[in-house]
């Protein structure tokens, strides 16, 4: 349900293109301020230095949105000439034809130098081009990560911002029989049908959320009577039995695990590095699936294709998928990461560059929104991925304290 509603070529949400920003349904960190992308670039420059300044690198982004993050990173990278000279290409993993076109324009790519996807239904989707204002860098688009091919001596620098939260999840509930039952999506009996077994979906991770427009609900949640094949396969790890009680729910994303394992192996093979930035927790949750429309929470089972569907990322699950393939560090809170990487110093520079009080206030407001624990500073997390053979700890991913190690890793869902 989630995958079709978001990516189906017929009515899928992301096929629309204009879903980001104030005119869309939600705003991401790169759209809030240029400082976010600049700090991301500084992190890669710093660790490129620590790698010994490899002469060939490739910038890779999973789910580039409108291209704002990559554009800000490239602009900041040009301030470091040797690092910028090492970038041999930009690789964007994006399935949506409309978003590809937005990214093409944002990165100032030349249509005269653009090769298009061979598709009789759409003859204007970019496949490869050149960025005029970014040193004539070649920009390439791909449907999936495995399509990307780089030279063996080229170091991939990968960023995935709000990518994993849009990947489809499976939901399960531990029944009175102490077994896991799958929660499925079914057609509602009527437009007034409650949106799930046991009532409307509860957004436990978002206490301020509320379900809107229940009268337009077209689907409902149903629970399997017996243990499904998905439950037997995806919840076979002993931790799911040991850490959860009857009535608890869990959300699992095998697609996230597959891509994470693939990414981890690729980074280790090419001695690269990656940053994953998303909202979520470092433990498994059970009721975070939600819809977002017009910057408000909405019923995810109503009018599929008209809203963004998302679920909190389970960073512990990503780390588990990468075990033996790459070294994962973090996650740390976004506010902590940005402060450690110097966002306050960058803010001061921007404030001194203008005398306009409104612009200065806007800069401060954007800084607060990105870093404040009550806004995006805490709920968003950052995880670093380095080769399995890498020694040392990347900045600012310090080892956890004894108190942090003893904190519970499972959030019990309040019924």
N, C-alpha and C positions, 0 to 999 in steps of 0.2 A: 504493500500500500504506500509506504513512505517513498520508496524509490520511484514508483510510477508517478505519484503526485508531484515529485520534484523534477524528474529528468525525462519523463516521457516526451518524445518529439511531438506528440499530439496533446497539447494543453498542459504540459509540464510547467511547473512554476518558474524554473530557471530558464526556460526557453523564451521568456518575455524580455529578458535583458535588463530593463529599468526597474530593478527591485531594491537597489541600494540607495542610501542617502535620505534626505528629508522628503523627497518626492516619492520614495519607495516605501517599503514596509519596515526597514530597520537600518541602523547606522553602525558601521564597524569602526574599529580603532583607527585604521588608516584614513577613513573619511572624516574623522574628527579633527585630526591635526597631522601636519607634515612631520612633526617631531617623532611620531611613532615609527614611521618608515626610516627616518634618519638614524634612530637608535638601533634599529635592526641592522642597518648597513654597518654601523660602527662595530657591532658585535662580530660580524663576519670579517671585517678588516682586522680587528684585534686578533682573532684566532687564525686568520690567514698569516699574520706575522708570526704567530707561535708555531705554525706549521713549517716555517722557513721560507715563506714567500714563494709558493709554487707559481710557475710561470704560466700555467694554463688552468683556468677555472671556468665553471659554467654556473650561472644563476638559474635555479629551478624553483618554480612556485606551483604548489598544488592548490587549485581553486582560487584563481587570481582576482575574482570579483570584477570590478571595473578597470583593474590595472593600476589603481592608485598606489598600492603598497610597492609594487615593483618600480613604478615611476619615481617615487620618493627615494627608494633605495639606490637606483641608478644615479639620480641627481646628486645624492650625498656621496656615492662612490667616486664620482668624478673629482671630488676634493682630495682624493688619494690617488695620484696619477699612476703609481706602480701597480696598485691593486686594480684599478680600472683597466689598465693595459692587459692584465692577466685574464680578463673576462672575454672568452671567445664566443659566447652566445648566451641567449636567454631562452629558456625552455618553459613553456606554460602548459600545464595539464588542465584542459578545459573542454567540456563536451558541448556546452551551449553555443550554437552559432551566433546568437545575438550578443552574448557576453564576449565572444571572441572579437566581434566587430568593435565593441566598446574598448576593449583592451588594445586593439590595433590603433585606434585613434588616440587613446590616452598616451601611448608610447611613441606617438608621432611617427608611425610607420608610413612608408610611401606606398600608395596603392599601385603606382607604376612599377614598383619592384616586388609586388606581392603575388605569390602563387596561391591559387585557390584550391579548396577541397573539391575533388571530382564527385559531384553529387547532382544528379539531374533535377532534384527537387529544390536545391539551393546552390546557386552558382556564385555566391558572393561571400562565402565563409573562408576567412584567411587560414592558410596552412603554414606559410613561411613568408617573412618580409624583412625589411631593414629599417631600423629606427634612425631617422635623420638627425634628431637632436641629441642622440646618445652615442655619438661616435661611430655611426653606421654599423652598430651591432646587429647581428642577425637574430631575429626573433622567430621562434618556431612554436607551433601549437600541436598538442597531442590529446587524444581521447583518454588515454590511460598512461600510468607511469611506465609500464614495461615497454612502451613504444620508444622511449627516449634512448638514444645511443650516443655516447660520448667516447672520445679517445681514451685509451687505457691510462694515459698519463695526465688526463684532465680531471681536476678535483671538483666534484659537484658541491655546490652550496645551496642547500634546500631550505625553503621556508613553506610552512603549511599553516596559514592563518584562517581560523574558522572554516576548516576543511572537514575535520572528522565529525563535527557536530551534525553535519547534514547527511552523513552516511546512515543507511537503514539499520534499525535495531530490531531485535526480537524481545518480546516481553514474556515473563513467566511469573507465576504465583505459586507459592508453596501451600498446598491444600491441607485439609484436616487429616488426610491420610499420610501426611509428611512426605508427599511426593510433589515434584514440580509439574505444574500444568501450564500449557502455553495459552497466552491471551492473543486471540486472533481478531481480525477486523471483518465484520460481516455487514451486509446490507441491512439498514434499519427497516423495521416493519412499517414505520410511518415517519413523516417529517418531525413528529413530536416525540419520537422514541428517545429514551435516555441514552446518553452517549457512551454507555459501557456497562458491563456486568458489575452490579454493585453501585451503579450511578455514574455521574459525570466524572471524567478523568480528573485526578487530583494532581496538581502541580506542586509536589512536595518541596522541590528545590527552589520554587519561586513564590514565596508567601504573598507577594503583592498581586499575583496573577488572578485572573478570573475568566470563566468561560463565557463568551459572548455569543449571541445569536443562536441559541439552542434550538429555536424553532426551525432553523434551516439545516439541521443535522441530517445527513443522508446515510451515515454509517454508525456502527456501534461496536463495542468490544464484546466478545464472547470468550468463554474459557472452555478448554477441552476437558472432557470427562476423564480421559485417560492420559497417561504420559505420552507425549508426542515424540516423534523421531528427533525433532529439533531439540527438545528438552534433554533427551537421552544423550545426544551428541555434544551439545554446547555446555551443558552443566555437569559433565562427568567429573570435573575436578572436585576433589574432596572439600575444598573450602566453601563451596556453595551449600553443602549439607551442614558443615560445622558452624558456619557463621550466620546462618539465617534460621528464623523460627517460622512456625506455621502462620500463614497469612501475609508473610513478607513477599515483596515483589522485587524482581531484578530485571535490568535491561542489559542486553548483551549485543554487541555489534561484531559479528564474525567478519564482515567486510572491512571494518577498521583493523582488525587483527591481521587480515591477509595483506592489506596495503602496508601496514606498519612493518610486518616481517620482510616484505619485499624492499621497502625503503631502507630498513636496517642493514640488510644484506648488501644492497647497492652502495650505501655509504661506506661500509667496511671494505668492500672490494676496491673502491676507488679512493679510499682514504679521505673521504669528504666529511661534511658536517651538516647538521640540520637543526632547525628550530621549529617546534610545534607550539602554536599559540591558540588557545581555545578556552571556552568556559567549561567548567566541570570540577570534578574532585578526584582525589587520589584513592578512591575506593568505589565500590559498586553501589549504584543507586537503583531505585525501583520505579519511580513515578515522575520522570522529568520530561517525557514526551509532550510536546506542546506545539501550538500554532502561533505565528506572529503575523499580524496584519495591521497596517496603518500604525505601526509602532506600539501596538497593544497586543496582549495575549488573546488568542481566539481559540475556538473549539477546533482541534486538529482533525476531527472526523467530519467536519462540515465543509462542503464545497472544495474538494481537493483540487489543487492547481491554482487556487486563488490566494494562497498564503504560503509563507515559509513554514516548513516543518523541521523541528530540531529536537535534539536530546542532549543532555549534558554528557561530556566526554569522560570516560573512565580511564584516567591516566595509568592506574595500576594495571589495567587490561592491556594498554599499549606497551607498557614496559614488559609485561609477561610475554607478549607476542614477539618482542625483540630479543628475548633472552638467548644467549649463545650466539647472537648475530651481530649485536652492536651494544655499545655502552650508553645507557640512558641516564641523564642527570636531571634531577628535579622530579616533579614540577615545583617551581617557585611562583609566588603571586606576581601578577603583572606589575603592580605598583613597586614591589621590591626589585624586580628586574630593571624597570625603567630608571628608578632612582640610582641603582648601583652602576648603571651604564651612563649616567650623566645627563638625564633629562632636565634637571634643574639648571645646569650650566647652559644647556641649549636654550632653555626658556629665557634666561637672562640675556643671551645674545639677541634673541628675537625681540625682546622688549626694548633693548637699546637701539634697535634698528628702526624704530618708528616713534613718533611723538603723538600719534593719534591715540587718545585715551580709550576710544571704543575698541580699536584693534588690540591695544594692550590688555584690556579687560577680557576680550575674547580669547586671547592667548592663555591667560591665567585660567579661565573657565575650562578650556580644552585640556590644559594640564591637569586640573583637578579631576575632570571626568575620567581621564585615563588612569590616574594613580590613586584616587580616593578609595579607601576600603569600602565605602558605602555606595560607590558607583561601579567602576570597572576594575579597580585596582586589586580587589580580592577574588572575585568570582572568576576572573580570567587568570589562567595559569600559563607558564612557559616551561617547556621541556627541551633539553638539548640532547641531540643524538650524535655520538661520535663513534669511530671505529672501535671494534672490540679490543684491538691492540693498543689503543690510545692510552697514554699514561698521564696522570695529573687530572685535575678537575677544572672544567671550564668556568670562566667568570660569568655570573656571580653565583654559581651553583655549589655553595659550601656544603660539607657533609652535615647531615642532620645531627642535632644534639641528642643527648640521651633522653630528654623529656619528649622530643618529637618522635623518637623511635618507639616510645611507649604509648603514644596516642593511638586510640582505636582506629582501625582502617575501614570499618564498616559503619555506614550510617543507617540506623534503624528507621524504618519508615513509620511515621505516626499515623495510625489508622483513624 
